[in-house]
Each structure stands twice: as structure tokens, then as C-alpha cells.
Amino acid sequence: MPDLAYVNGKIMPIEKAVVPIEDRGYQFGDGVYEFIASYEGHLFMLEEHLDRLERSMRELAFDPISRADIRKAVLNLFNRSGYQRAGIYIQISRGVAPRNHAITPGMTPQIIMTIRPVKEMPETLRKNGATAITVEDTRWCRCDIKTVQLLANSLAKQKSLDAGCDDAIFVSSQGIVREGTSSNLFIVSGGRLVTHPLTNNILPGITRMVVLDISRDAGLDVEETFFGTDALYGADEVFLTGTVTELLPIVRIDGKSIGDGKVGQTTRRLYDLLRKQALAGGAA
Ligand code: PMP
């Protein structure tokens, strides 16, 4: 079975899929997206991803589209692919119209999707931990909306690779640690788990939410609060969370070892709990 694409109701091989050049997603980055992964033939946290997709469209005042229709299209593509461990990318743009900053009324949102096997993180990275650099967060002030405008994220990721590291961590001009280029960030300090609170400056990650729930259920002390680079460098453990990232330890940041430079116990434990939950099909 080839990797498939969906374009406004039609399913086809990815190479055959095209969109009109005056799609506002293409010209203005006027689109939102989701990425959903499946485990052993079931989509993990599907409804939570649909919730966030709806919220993103609402925040940008797209003409509404039926959640039931989106769900049906996602499930249909997933079933057609036959993939057990799939990554489904869903993108919805505001619509197609002659290029104009002003928004043409009555546009029909355009839905495209692709489905492929998930590109798994290298096992050595999971086992030994990843390395990161910090970069100034130059993104816009609505990072809570999952828009396709990912240029700052993409450039930061590339900068980290060029520096011989695995990822970049966004830090505000005031020194507040925000998130990774495609993940949320947690630190473990003195037995307490800390992550940035939900504000306009980070994405409300689905994995972040699952990890917070798992941690509280496991009796860990959890705090959603702001922290700076001193707390980051001085943490006992640091990890990233995301749909593809799952839960990835970071053992070196800006050349400084985190804790003893090895993957920590809490990180390992939470990764196992997250995998268990994902394989079990959702909420425990
Ligand atoms: N922050 C950013 C900037 C992201 O791109 C992502 C991944 N989409 C996340 C956090 C993690 O979100 P999720 O756990 O829903 O994949």
C-alpha cells in the first residue's frame, strides 16, 4: 500500500496530490494542522487532537466545518492505509481566493491529509538521551494556536542540527524557558516536575497533558510554572514531550550536562508509563 493523501474528500497516492496556488495556507500560512499517531492499529488521543483542531480554527475564525466529517475522513484514511503504526498529518486552510491580505468572505476551508508509517526516534537517542541548544523565541504571540507557520521552529531545529545537537529549546527574551521546536519541555528538580503553564506562548501539547495526568496519578509533585535557564541547566532531569517525540530525555544543553549527564529515573519511569498508556489505547 503506498502512502496516501486526502484532498477535500478524495484519497490518492501522495505524489498525485496537489493544491491550488491561491490556497491561503500556501500564500499566508493561513492554515492549522494536527499530527496524530496510531499504536497497534488505534489512533491515540484522537478526540483530544480534534478538540485542539477545532479550537485552532475557532481562534482564527475559519468558517466552521463539522467535527463528525473530519473524524470520519480521518478514520476512513486510516482504515484505507492499513497501517498499524501510522502518522496522520491533517491540515486545514481557510480557503482559496485571489491573493489579498483582507479575508474574502465565504471561503470554504480546504482539508488535506497524508498518512505514512511513523518515523520512529532512533533507539540510541531514547536510551542515551539527546542534546539541545537554546535559541531566542522569535515566534509570534499566539503559539497556542497550531498554525502551519513553522518557519522559526524549522530554522531553530536546523540551527541545532548544524551545531551537532538534536533539537533547540525556545527561551523568551526575558529568559523564560518555553518549549522545544516541536515538543513541550519538562524539568525534574528536587523530585518535582515543572513545565511552562498554558499561555499564548506555548502549544497546549496533547502529550504534555497525558504526561501531567500520568505524573499526578503516579503521585509525583507537579507544577505548571515559569522558570528560567538557570533552573533548566541546574535541573536533575530534562525531557521533551510530543506525539512523535513521545518522551525524550535531554542530557546536555548548550554544552552543559544535565544532572549526571545520564537519562534520569523519573524520565525513564514516565516514558514507560506513557508507552503503556498509548499501547493500551488512551486514558488509563
Ligand atoms: N510544541 C510545539 C511547538 C509542537 O509543534 C508540538 C508538536 N506538535 C508540541 C509542542 C507537542 O504537541 P503534541 O504533544 O500535541 O504533539
Residues whose N, C-alpha, C, O or C-beta is under 5 A from the ligand:
A	BS01	PMP	E179 G180 T181 S182 S183 N184 L203 P204 G205 I206 T207 R208 T241 G242 T243
